[in-house]
Amino acid sequence: MKLFNILIVVFVGFFMAFGLNAQETVSFFGKTFEKSNKMALNSSIYKSLAANDTLTTQLTGQITEVCQAKGCWMKVDLEDGSQVFVKFKDYGFFVPTDVAGKTVVVSGKAFVEEMSVDEQKHYAADAGATKEKLAKITTPKRTYRFEAEGVLIED
């Protein structure tokens, strides 16, 4: 009977240890939301959008860059290699500045915008660009944008 109890304790401990490691931890910022099964997984939605069109959706990808001043924007790579510039609705929340490389799901509005030279330089300066890199920004750029109401960062 003693051996049986010991085996049960070892067995339960084994599954608890591996079960805790297998659980995914997530952090929400802004408005919480349920992940959609119909989530856009690439930039195909942007190809159908004209300037000033918006689409309420969710996107997922890997965070490549975050505002180092306070976490007020981030850049997300999608699986097709395109990049989305994400800002947060009404400047109402921020994300940690150390989340580059993590997987993110954003919920909100996707749109296409032509970013001015001044705005490009502002964001590049926030990201720590050198004066030489800032000087190379000379023309407006069509960008994929996203205004997030909620952000889920997977650890």
C-alpha positions as a Markdown table, in Angstrom:
| # | Residue | x | y | z |
|---|---|---|---|---|
| 1 | Met | 0.0 | 0.0 | 0.0 |
| 2 | Lys | 2.9 | 2.3 | 0.8 |
| 3 | Leu | 4.4 | 1.7 | -2.6 |
| 4 | Phe | 1.1 | 2.5 | -4.3 |
| 5 | Asn | 0.8 | 5.8 | -2.4 |
| 6 | Ile | 4.3 | 6.8 | -3.4 |
| 7 | Leu | 3.7 | 5.9 | -7.0 |
| 8 | Ile | 0.5 | 8.0 | -7.0 |
| 9 | Val | 2.3 | 11.0 | -5.5 |
| 10 | Val | 5.2 | 10.7 | -8.1 |
| 11 | Phe | 2.7 | 10.2 | -10.9 |
| 12 | Val | 0.6 | 13.3 | -9.9 |
| 13 | Gly | 3.7 | 15.4 | -9.4 |
| 14 | Phe | 5.0 | 14.4 | -12.8 |
| 15 | Phe | 1.9 | 15.5 | -14.6 |
| 16 | Met | 1.6 | 18.7 | -12.5 |
| 17 | Ala | 5.1 | 19.7 | -13.4 |
| 18 | Phe | 4.8 | 19.0 | -17.1 |
| 19 | Gly | 1.2 | 20.4 | -17.2 |
| 20 | Leu | 2.3 | 23.7 | -15.7 |
| 21 | Asn | 5.1 | 24.0 | -18.3 |
| 22 | Ala | 2.8 | 23.2 | -21.2 |
| 23 | Gln | 0.3 | 25.9 | -20.3 |
| 24 | Glu | 0.4 | 29.0 | -22.3 |
| 25 | Thr | 0.5 | 32.3 | -20.4 |
| 26 | Val | -1.0 | 35.4 | -21.9 |
| 27 | Ser | -1.2 | 39.0 | -21.0 |
| 28 | Phe | -4.0 | 41.3 | -22.0 |
| 29 | Phe | -3.6 | 45.1 | -22.6 |
| 30 | Gly | -6.6 | 47.3 | -23.3 |
| 31 | Lys | -9.9 | 45.7 | -23.8 |
| 32 | Thr | -10.0 | 41.9 | -23.4 |
| 33 | Phe | -11.5 | 39.8 | -26.2 |
| 34 | Glu | -12.0 | 36.2 | -27.3 |
| 35 | Lys | -9.7 | 35.0 | -30.1 |
| 36 | Ser | -11.6 | 34.6 | -33.2 |
| 37 | Asn | -11.5 | 31.4 | -35.3 |
| 38 | Lys | -11.9 | 33.7 | -38.4 |
| 39 | Met | -8.8 | 35.7 | -37.6 |
| 40 | Ala | -6.9 | 37.2 | -40.5 |
| 41 | Leu | -3.6 | 35.4 | -40.7 |
| 42 | Asn | -1.9 | 37.4 | -43.4 |
| 43 | Ser | -1.9 | 40.7 | -45.2 |
| 44 | Ser | -4.5 | 39.7 | -47.8 |
| 45 | Ile | -7.1 | 41.8 | -46.1 |
| 46 | Tyr | -4.9 | 44.9 | -46.7 |
| 47 | Lys | -4.6 | 44.3 | -50.4 |
| 48 | Ser | -8.4 | 44.8 | -50.7 |
| 49 | Leu | -8.4 | 48.0 | -48.7 |
| 50 | Ala | -8.1 | 51.4 | -50.2 |
| 51 | Ala | -6.9 | 54.4 | -48.3 |
| 52 | Asn | -9.4 | 55.5 | -45.7 |
| 53 | Asp | -11.2 | 52.1 | -45.7 |
| 54 | Thr | -11.3 | 50.2 | -42.4 |
| 55 | Leu | -12.0 | 46.6 | -41.4 |
| 56 | Thr | -12.8 | 45.4 | -37.9 |
| 57 | Thr | -10.8 | 42.2 | -37.4 |
| 58 | Gln | -8.1 | 40.4 | -35.5 |
| 59 | Leu | -4.6 | 39.8 | -36.6 |
| 60 | Thr | -1.8 | 37.7 | -35.3 |
| 61 | Gly | 1.9 | 37.8 | -35.8 |
| 62 | Gln | 5.3 | 38.3 | -34.2 |
| 63 | Ile | 6.2 | 41.6 | -32.5 |
| 64 | Thr | 9.4 | 42.9 | -34.1 |
| 65 | Glu | 9.7 | 46.4 | -32.6 |
| 66 | Val | 8.1 | 48.4 | -29.7 |
| 67 | Cys | 8.3 | 52.1 | -28.9 |
| 68 | Gln | 11.2 | 52.2 | -26.4 |
| 69 | Ala | 9.9 | 55.5 | -24.9 |
| 70 | Lys | 6.8 | 54.1 | -23.4 |
| 71 | Gly | 5.3 | 51.2 | -25.4 |
| 72 | Cys | 2.8 | 53.3 | -27.3 |
| 73 | Trp | 3.2 | 51.5 | -30.6 |
| 74 | Met | 4.6 | 48.3 | -32.0 |
| 75 | Lys | 5.4 | 46.7 | -35.4 |
| 76 | Val | 4.1 | 43.2 | -36.1 |
| 77 | Asp | 5.4 | 40.8 | -38.8 |
| 78 | Leu | 2.7 | 38.8 | -40.5 |
| 79 | Glu | 3.4 | 35.3 | -41.8 |
| 80 | Asp | 3.6 | 36.5 | -45.4 |
| 81 | Gly | 6.5 | 38.8 | -44.6 |
| 82 | Ser | 4.5 | 42.1 | -44.5 |
| 83 | Gln | 4.6 | 44.4 | -41.5 |
| 84 | Val | 1.8 | 46.1 | -39.7 |
| 85 | Phe | 2.2 | 49.3 | -37.6 |
| 86 | Val | 0.0 | 49.0 | -34.5 |
| 87 | Lys | -1.2 | 51.9 | -32.3 |
| 88 | Phe | -3.5 | 51.7 | -29.4 |
| 89 | Lys | -7.0 | 53.2 | -29.4 |
| 90 | Asp | -7.3 | 56.7 | -27.9 |
| 91 | Tyr | -3.7 | 56.3 | -26.6 |
| 92 | Gly | -5.5 | 54.5 | -23.8 |
| 93 | Phe | -3.0 | 51.8 | -23.0 |
| 94 | Phe | 0.6 | 50.7 | -23.7 |
| 95 | Val | 2.5 | 47.5 | -23.9 |
| 96 | Pro | 5.7 | 46.6 | -22.2 |
| 97 | Thr | 8.8 | 47.7 | -24.1 |
| 98 | Asp | 10.5 | 44.3 | -23.8 |
| 99 | Val | 8.0 | 42.2 | -25.8 |
| 100 | Ala | 9.8 | 42.1 | -29.2 |
| 101 | Gly | 9.9 | 38.5 | -30.5 |
| 102 | Lys | 6.7 | 37.4 | -28.8 |
| 103 | Thr | 3.5 | 36.4 | -30.6 |
| 104 | Val | 0.6 | 38.8 | -30.4 |
| 105 | Val | -3.1 | 38.9 | -31.3 |
| 106 | Val | -4.6 | 42.3 | -31.8 |
| 107 | Ser | -8.3 | 43.1 | -32.0 |
| 108 | Gly | -9.5 | 46.3 | -33.6 |
| 109 | Lys | -9.5 | 48.1 | -37.0 |
| 110 | Ala | -7.2 | 47.4 | -39.9 |
| 111 | Phe | -6.6 | 50.2 | -42.4 |
| 112 | Val | -4.1 | 51.4 | -45.0 |
| 113 | Glu | -2.5 | 54.8 | -44.7 |
| 114 | Glu | 0.1 | 56.9 | -46.4 |
| 115 | Met | 2.5 | 57.9 | -43.7 |
| 116 | Ser | 4.1 | 61.3 | -44.1 |
| 117 | Val | 7.9 | 61.9 | -44.0 |
| 118 | Asp | 7.6 | 63.7 | -40.6 |
| 119 | Glu | 5.6 | 60.9 | -39.1 |
| 120 | Gln | 8.0 | 58.3 | -40.3 |
| 121 | Lys | 10.9 | 60.2 | -38.8 |
| 122 | His | 9.1 | 60.6 | -35.5 |
| 123 | Tyr | 8.5 | 56.8 | -35.2 |
| 124 | Ala | 12.0 | 56.0 | -36.3 |
| 125 | Ala | 13.4 | 58.4 | -33.7 |
| 126 | Asp | 11.2 | 56.7 | -31.1 |
| 127 | Ala | 12.8 | 53.4 | -32.1 |
| 128 | Gly | 16.3 | 54.8 | -31.7 |
| 129 | Ala | 17.2 | 55.5 | -35.3 |
| 130 | Thr | 20.5 | 57.3 | -36.0 |
| 131 | Lys | 20.6 | 60.7 | -37.7 |
| 132 | Glu | 21.9 | 59.1 | -40.9 |
| 133 | Lys | 18.9 | 56.7 | -41.0 |
| 134 | Leu | 16.5 | 59.6 | -40.3 |
| 135 | Ala | 18.1 | 61.6 | -43.2 |
| 136 | Lys | 17.3 | 58.7 | -45.6 |
| 137 | Ile | 13.5 | 59.1 | -45.0 |
| 138 | Thr | 12.5 | 61.4 | -47.8 |
| 139 | Thr | 9.2 | 60.1 | -49.3 |
| 140 | Pro | 5.7 | 59.3 | -48.0 |
| 141 | Lys | 5.1 | 55.5 | -47.6 |
| 142 | Arg | 1.9 | 53.3 | -47.9 |
| 143 | Thr | 1.7 | 51.4 | -44.7 |
| 144 | Tyr | -0.5 | 48.7 | -43.2 |
| 145 | Arg | -1.9 | 50.1 | -40.0 |
| 146 | Phe | -4.0 | 48.8 | -37.1 |
| 147 | Glu | -5.7 | 50.6 | -34.3 |
| 148 | Ala | -5.9 | 48.0 | -31.5 |
| 149 | Glu | -8.7 | 48.1 | -28.9 |
| 150 | Gly | -7.1 | 45.1 | -27.2 |
| 151 | Val | -3.8 | 43.2 | -27.3 |
| 152 | Leu | -3.1 | 39.7 | -26.2 |
| 153 | Ile | 0.6 | 38.8 | -25.9 |
| 154 | Glu | 1.5 | 35.2 | -25.7 |
| 155 | Asp | 4.5 | 34.2 | -23.6 |
